[in-house]
Amino acid sequence: MLSKLEGILSRYDKLTELLSDQATLSDMAEWKKLSKERADMEETVEKYLEYKNADKQRTDDEELLKTETDPEMRELLAEDILSLKKRLETITEELKILLLPKDPNDDKNVILEIRAGAGGEEAALFAYELYRMYVKFAERNRWKTEEIDSNNTELGGIKEVTFSVSGRDVYSKLKFESGVHRVQRVPETESQGRIHTSTATVAVLPEVEDIEVNIEEKDLIIETCRSSGAGGQHINKTESCIRMVHIPTGIVVNCQDERSQIKNREKAMRVMKSRLYDYYNTRYQNEYSQNRKNQVGTGDRSEKIRTYNFPQDRVTDHRIGKTVHNLENFIMGDIGEMIEALQIADREAKLSGVEE
């Protein structure tokens, strides 16, 4: 581990030198690239320097202890050495975490898709509540959300909705939300007071750059149609809705959020790129599924990940066995505790895999 850290420190110093070089300063693209690489190393380097300083102080104290004859000074040195050893153990564990391979998508924005599953109108209402939950959570984190496409029901539910979430560390916090979410409660339409179980599916897709996904024009079918739903006189008069089909994979994207056909096309292309990235990435991961055994969840759309039980006022995540109460606050966006627990569980599983 220490040799790896020395390599990182050496590269960090080299990057510091390059960033002040006139040749780098004259090439903004290269400067940004190197600057990001250096920023990604900074926390690890600072922690390693803290380790080196503590280790040097421990070594110095041990050398002094060999020659010190005063009993009081020997006692102080022994206490200091013990304290430094404990500190070094703590820093070592922190460094292990910092050295874990970083998910390259963690700092990306996401395209988030929610679809009503089993349960009819109750499932559609639950899908809407999940949509609102993520929007509220985004507001708490000062992220920006933008609806791309939605299919609403007459009773206020959502058959499906696609929206983007942009901001700092969005994917790193939302990536474990992919899967089947289950709700257990008495629907308002239920006269017998019986508890029903309904589901909704959530997909979290990292938003990708143009260079990451290459889409050939010949592989796309792009159609225009009239928008549907609420919207006054504009609806059914302007063909602003975009339907985009990727022929090789059969992936279909619809977008009718904007009145401008051009804007809808741009949004549809963003979603298409993210879906294609997810499609090919999932195929690759399935081929090497053994490499994913230590992850909290596979991200499989069919995996039941969480239950929202209203009669018992609880939310349970089945992957880590964690239950939180006060479901009312949770469904209104207070999901930070659960997300942090998922991140910790994933990190511990990866650490366990490294140690094995």
Secondary structure, DSSP 8 states (H G I E B T S, - for coil): -HHHHHHHHHHHHHHHHHHTSHHHHT-HHHHHHHHHHHHHHHHHHHHHHHHHHHHHHHHHHHHHHHH---HHHHHHHHHHHHHHHHHHHHHHHHHHHHTS---TTTTS-EEEEEEE-SSHHHHHHHHHHHHHHHHHHHHHTT-EEEEEEEEE-TTS-EEEEEEEEESTTHHHHHGGG-EEEEEEE--TT-SS---EEEEEEEEEEE---GGG----GGGEEEEEE---SS-GGGTTTS--EEEEEETTTTEEEEE-SSS-HHHHHHHHHHHHHHHHHHHHHHHHHHHTGGGGTTSS----TT-EEEEEETTTTEEEETTTTEEEE-HHHHHTT--HHHHHHHHHHHHHHHHHHHH-
